[in-house]
Amino acid sequence: MHKASALTLSFLLAGLAALAPFTIDTYLPAFHTLAQDFHTDNLAIQQSLTAYLLPYALMTLWHGAISDAIGRLRTIYIGLGIFTLASIGCAFATNVETLWFFRVIQGLSAGAGNVVARAMVRDLFEGVMAQRVMAQLQMMFGLAPAIAPIMGGWLLGIHWQAIFVFLALYAVLAMLCVQRWLPETMPPEKRRPLSVRAVWQGYSQVFGDMEYLKLVVAVGANFAGFFVYVLAAPVFLVEHLGLGPQQFGWMFIPTVCGMMLGSYLARHSAGRYSAHRIVCLGYGWMAMAAILNLLVCWLLPPQPLWNIAPIVLYNIGSALVLPNLSIAALDRMPKLRGTASSGQAFMQMLLATVSAGLLIPLLWHHPAGLALGMAGYLLLGFLAARASLVWSPPDNPLNQAK
């Protein structure tokens, strides 16, 4: 293993975290093709997202605890190995039921990199530097939803199977990079025994902390406000906005650029302004974007430019507040960072699963329905953040700029 710089570590951790959005977004342009090949409808293919997201959400409760017990690197290797085999299984699926099965296996394994990567940020860095690296990770992580559907469109030109072969190769490359550059940050003397009782006790402690719970609900709801559009992309972009499978980048590139801009602003504001000020500004900006989105959907006919612009603006505010909320949540549990990171990822994916399985099929019939979904999640996130200590007055020691 070679010693790596902070920048290299940030890129590598971001690459691990990005596997999850790649697994969601790369095959979105292939929905209609998959429905035709499997002789089914869009709703059945949509449920392959639920088949992935629900086990992903449940398994995130274990990834962090497993990494606290057996080490960060071993957890990553096991997760990526299983994911590689599951991706190959998806590539050779001959019906939608087989696709659902291997998507479940992908969901059980894909979250290991994401959960462990976020815990390792806090293992490796402290204070303002941790905020900056988390923001940098988020900025690079944000590239995935922009690149993934574009790559998916290109790979679809070969065959939809090429999309899942690509995901398998991504996981193999990630394992090679981890072996070369990533250090183990959970030494044996700090590890905790792995058992159902220990995991239950850990989550009882984590979710029993009301401050932590408020913060992860805020993070998850802010994320879900944008994820509504990711999950509904095959209908929103193709049926409402008239775009083709190779044109998904019309939404994903600008929205992810907004996310990256927000992450850039978060990185450069860390240590200069209080968490209170940054979070207030971010929620004000997101509220403006959500209101604009509702007005556009109610007053104007569907058109890519003005239907996508409010989503871009929303992502700027969401990415601006994320590092402060995420770091504050992890800092509540300094001895259980792996478990706390799992809890945060679980909340994000639980809300995404509810969206994929229940809300999206109800909302995607009109752009205004999706706009209401975004606004509803924003309100939930705001209320949770408003009740947390991050919203305390700037003179609170927790919110002092370092």
C-alpha positions in Angstrom: 0.0 0.0 0.0 1.3 3.4 -0.9 0.9 6.5 1.2 -1.7 8.8 -0.4 -2.3 12.6 -0.2 -5.5 14.0 1.2 -6.6 14.9 -2.4 -6.1 11.3 -3.5 -7.9 9.9 -0.5 -10.8 12.3 -1.2 -11.1 11.1 -4.8 -10.9 7.5 -3.8 -13.5 7.8 -1.0 -15.7 9.8 -3.4 -15.4 7.0 -6.0 -16.5 4.4 -3.4 -19.5 6.6 -2.4 -20.4 7.2 -6.1 -21.0 3.5 -6.7 -24.5 3.8 -5.2 -25.7 6.6 -7.5 -24.1 4.9 -10.5 -26.1 1.8 -9.7 -29.3 3.8 -9.7 -28.7 6.3 -12.5 -26.8 4.4 -15.2 -29.7 2.1 -16.2 -32.4 4.8 -16.1 -32.2 5.5 -19.9 -32.8 1.8 -20.5 -36.1 1.6 -18.7 -38.2 1.5 -21.9 -35.9 -1.0 -23.6 -35.9 -3.3 -20.6 -39.7 -3.1 -20.5 -39.8 -4.2 -24.2 -37.2 -7.0 -23.9 -38.9 -8.4 -20.7 -42.4 -8.0 -22.1 -43.6 -5.9 -19.2 -44.4 -2.2 -18.4 -42.6 0.8 -16.9 -44.0 0.2 -13.5 -42.5 -3.3 -13.3 -39.1 -1.9 -14.3 -39.6 1.0 -11.8 -40.0 -1.6 -9.0 -36.5 -2.8 -9.8 -35.4 0.5 -8.2 -37.4 -0.5 -5.1 -35.8 -3.9 -5.2 -32.5 -2.2 -5.0 -33.2 0.6 -2.6 -35.0 -1.3 0.2 -32.2 -3.9 0.8 -29.7 -1.0 0.4 -31.5 0.9 3.1 -31.7 -2.1 5.5 -28.1 -3.2 4.9 -26.7 0.3 5.6 -27.7 -0.4 9.2 -25.1 -3.2 9.2 -22.2 -1.9 7.0 -21.0 0.6 9.6 -21.3 -1.9 12.4 -19.5 -4.6 10.4 -16.7 -2.1 9.6 -16.5 -1.2 13.3 -16.0 -5.0 14.0 -13.8 -6.4 11.2 -12.2 -3.2 9.8 -13.0 -0.7 7.1 -11.1 -2.3 4.3 -12.3 -5.8 4.7 -15.9 -4.5 4.7 -15.3 -2.7 1.5 -13.7 -5.7 -0.2 -16.6 -8.0 0.7 -19.2 -5.5 -0.4 -17.5 -4.8 -3.8 -16.9 -8.5 -4.4 -20.6 -9.4 -3.9 -21.7 -6.4 -6.0 -19.5 -7.5 -8.9 -21.2 -10.9 -9.0 -24.7 -9.4 -8.7 -24.0 -7.0 -11.6 -23.0 -9.9 -13.8 -26.2 -11.6 -12.8 -28.2 -8.5 -13.8 -26.4 -8.4 -17.2 -27.6 -12.0 -18.0 -31.2 -11.6 -16.6 -33.8 -12.9 -19.0 -36.9 -11.6 -17.3 -37.9 -8.9 -14.8 -38.1 -11.3 -11.9 -34.5 -12.3 -12.3 -33.5 -8.6 -12.6 -35.4 -7.9 -9.4 -33.4 -10.7 -7.6 -30.0 -9.5 -8.6 -30.9 -5.9 -7.9 -31.7 -7.0 -4.4 -28.2 -8.5 -4.1 -26.7 -5.3 -5.5 -28.7 -3.3 -2.9 -27.3 -5.5 -0.1 -23.7 -4.9 -1.1 -23.5 -1.5 -2.9 -23.8 0.6 0.3 -20.6 -0.7 1.9 -18.4 1.7 0.0 -20.7 4.7 0.6 -21.1 4.1 4.4 -17.5 3.2 5.1 -16.2 6.1 3.0 -18.1 8.7 5.0 -17.0 7.1 8.3 -13.4 7.2 7.1 -13.6 10.9 6.3 -14.2 11.4 10.1 -11.5 8.8 11.0 -8.9 10.6 8.9 -9.7 14.3 9.4 -10.7 16.7 12.2 -12.6 20.0 12.6 -12.7 22.4 9.7 -10.6 20.0 7.6 -13.2 17.3 8.0 -15.9 19.7 6.8 -13.8 20.7 3.8 -13.0 17.1 2.8 -16.7 16.1 3.3 -17.7 19.0 1.0 -15.0 18.0 -1.5 -16.2 14.4 -1.4 -19.8 15.5 -1.9 -18.6 17.7 -4.9 -16.9 14.8 -6.6 -19.6 12.4 -5.5 -22.0 14.7 -7.2 -20.5 14.0 -10.6 -21.9 10.5 -10.6 -25.6 11.4 -11.3 -24.5 13.6 -14.2 -22.1 11.1 -15.8 -24.1 7.9 -15.1 -27.2 8.4 -17.3 -25.1 9.8 -20.1 -22.8 6.7 -20.0 -26.0 4.6 -19.7 -27.3 6.2 -22.9 -24.0 5.4 -24.7 -23.9 1.9 -23.4 -27.5 1.4 -24.3 -26.3 1.9 -27.9 -24.3 -1.3 -27.5 -26.9 -3.2 -25.5 -28.6 -2.8 -22.1 -26.4 -5.6 -20.8 -23.3 -3.4 -21.3 -24.6 -1.1 -18.5 -24.4 -3.9 -15.9 -21.0 -5.1 -17.2 -19.7 -1.6 -16.7 -20.9 -1.6 -13.1 -19.1 -4.9 -12.5 -15.9 -3.4 -14.0 -16.3 -0.3 -11.8 -16.4 -2.4 -8.7 -13.3 -4.4 -9.7 -11.3 -1.2 -10.4 -12.5 0.3 -7.1 -11.1 -2.8 -5.2 -7.7 -2.4 -7.0 -7.5 1.3 -6.0 -8.5 0.5 -2.4 -5.8 -2.1 -2.2 -3.2 0.3 -3.5 -4.0 3.6 -1.7 -6.5 3.3 1.1 -5.2 2.9 4.7 -7.0 0.9 7.4 -8.5 3.4 9.8 -10.1 1.0 12.3 -7.1 -0.8 14.0 -7.9 -4.1 15.9 -7.6 -2.5 19.3 -10.5 -0.1 18.5 -12.9 -2.7 17.0 -16.1 -3.7 18.6 -17.6 -7.2 18.6 -20.2 -7.9 15.9 -23.4 -9.4 17.2 -27.1 -8.7 16.8 -27.2 -7.5 20.4 -24.2 -5.2 19.9 -25.7 -3.8 16.7 -29.1 -3.3 18.5 -27.4 -1.5 21.4 -25.4 0.7 19.0 -28.5 1.8 17.1 -30.5 2.2 20.3 -27.7 4.6 21.4 -27.5 6.3 18.0 -31.2 6.8 17.2 -32.0 7.4 20.9 -30.0 10.7 20.5 -32.7 13.1 19.4 -30.2 15.6 18.2 -28.7 13.0 15.9 -32.1 11.9 14.7 -33.1 15.4 13.8 -29.9 15.9 11.8 -30.2 12.7 9.8 -33.8 13.3 9.0 -32.9 16.8 7.7 -30.1 15.3 5.6 -32.3 12.5 4.2 -35.2 14.8 3.4 -33.1 17.4 1.6 -31.6 14.6 -0.5 -35.1 13.1 -1.2 -36.3 16.5 -2.5 -33.9 16.1 -5.5 -34.1 12.3 -5.6 -37.8 12.5 -6.5 -36.6 13.7 -9.9 -33.9 11.1 -10.2 -36.4 8.2 -9.6 -39.0 9.7 -11.9 -36.5 10.6 -14.7 -37.7 8.1 -17.2 -41.2 9.5 -17.1 -40.4 13.2 -16.3 -37.8 13.5 -19.1 -39.2 11.3 -21.8 -43.0 11.6 -21.4 -43.3 15.2 -20.0 -40.3 17.0 -21.5 -40.0 15.0 -24.7 -36.4 14.0 -24.4 -34.8 10.7 -25.6 -32.7 8.1 -23.8 -29.5 9.8 -24.9 -30.6 13.2 -23.6 -30.9 12.5 -19.9 -27.8 14.7 -19.5 -30.1 17.7 -20.1 -31.3 17.3 -16.5 -28.5 15.5 -14.8 -25.6 17.7 -16.0 -27.0 21.1 -14.8 -28.5 19.7 -11.6 -25.3 18.1 -10.6 -23.4 21.2 -11.6 -25.6 23.0 -9.1 -24.8 20.4 -6.5 -21.1 20.8 -7.1 -21.4 24.6 -6.9 -23.1 24.3 -3.5 -20.4 21.9 -2.3 -17.7 24.3 -3.5 -19.4 27.1 -1.6 -19.7 24.9 1.5 -16.0 24.0 1.3 -14.9 27.6 1.1 -17.3 28.9 3.7 -16.2 26.3 6.3 -14.3 28.1 9.1 -15.3 31.5 7.8 -19.0 31.5 8.7 -20.9 29.8 11.5 -22.9 26.6 10.8 -26.0 28.6 11.8 -25.5 31.2 9.1 -24.7 28.6 6.4 -27.7 26.4 7.2 -30.1 29.4 7.3 -28.9 30.7 4.0 -29.1 27.2 2.4 -32.7 26.6 3.5 -33.8 30.1 2.4 -32.3 29.4 -1.1 -34.0 25.9 -1.3 -37.3 27.4 -0.3 -37.0 30.0 -3.1 -36.2 27.2 -5.6 -39.2 25.0 -4.5 -41.6 27.9 -4.7 -40.3 28.8 -8.2 -40.7 25.1 -9.2 -44.3 25.1 -8.2 -45.1 28.3 -10.0 -43.4 27.1 -13.2 -45.4 23.8 -13.1 -48.7 25.5 -12.5 -48.3 28.5 -14.9 -46.2 27.3 -17.8 -46.4 24.3 -20.2 -43.7 21.6 -19.7 -40.4 22.7 -21.3 -36.8 21.5 -20.4 -35.3 24.9 -19.7 -37.7 26.2 -17.1 -38.7 22.9 -15.6 -35.1 21.9 -14.9 -33.8 25.3 -13.7 -35.5 25.2 -10.3 -34.1 21.7 -9.6 -30.6 23.1 -10.3 -31.2 26.0 -7.8 -32.5 23.6 -5.2 -29.4 21.5 -5.4 -27.1 24.5 -4.7 -28.8 25.1 -1.4 -29.0 21.4 -0.5 -25.3 20.8 -1.1 -24.5 24.0 0.8 -26.1 22.7 4.1 -25.1 19.0 3.7 -21.6 19.1 5.2 -22.6 21.0 8.3 -25.6 18.7 9.0 -23.6 15.5 8.2 -20.5 16.4 10.3 -22.8 17.5 13.2 -24.6 14.2 13.1 -21.4 12.1 13.1 -19.9 14.2 15.9 -22.8 13.2 18.1 -21.3 9.6 18.2 -17.4 9.9 18.2 -17.0 6.3 19.3 -19.7 4.9 16.9 -18.9 6.7 13.7 -19.4 3.7 11.5 -22.8 3.0 13.1 -23.7 6.7 12.9 -22.7 6.9 9.3 -24.8 3.8 8.6 -27.8 5.5 10.4 -27.4 8.5 8.2 -27.2 6.5 5.0 -30.2 4.4 6.1 -32.4 7.5 6.6 -31.5 8.8 3.2 -32.2 5.5 1.5 -35.4 4.8 3.5 -36.9 8.1 2.3 -35.7 7.2 -1.3 -37.3 3.8 -1.0 -40.6 5.2 0.1 -40.4 7.6 -2.9 -39.6 4.9 -5.4 -42.2 2.4 -4.2 -45.1 4.6 -3.2 -44.8 8.3 -4.0 -43.3 8.4 -7.4 -46.0 6.4 -9.2 -48.6 8.7 -7.6 -46.7 11.9 -8.5 -45.1 11.3 -11.9 -48.3 11.9 -13.9 -47.7 15.6 -14.0 -44.7 17.9 -13.3 -46.6 19.7 -10.6 -46.9 16.4 -8.7 -43.1 16.1 -8.6 -42.8 19.7 -7.6 -45.1 19.1 -4.6 -42.9 16.1 -3.7 -39.8 18.3 -3.6 -41.6 21.0 -1.6 -42.9 18.4 0.9 -39.5 16.9 1.5 -38.0 20.4 1.9 -40.5 21.2 4.5 -39.7 18.0 6.4 -36.0 18.7 6.2 -36.4 22.3 7.4 -38.5 21.4 10.4 -36.0 18.8 11.5 -33.0 21.2 11.0 -34.9 24.1 12.7 -35.3 21.9 15.8 -31.6 21.0 16.0 -28.7 22.7 17.7 -27.2 23.6 14.3 -30.0 26.2 14.2 -28.9 27.6 17.5 -27.8 31.3 17.6 -24.3 31.9 16.2 -22.9 32.6 19.7 -23.6 29.0 20.7 -20.1 27.3 20.9 -21.3 24.5 18.6 -21.8 27.1 15.9 -18.7 29.2 16.2 -16.6 29.4 13.1 -13.2 27.9 13.8 
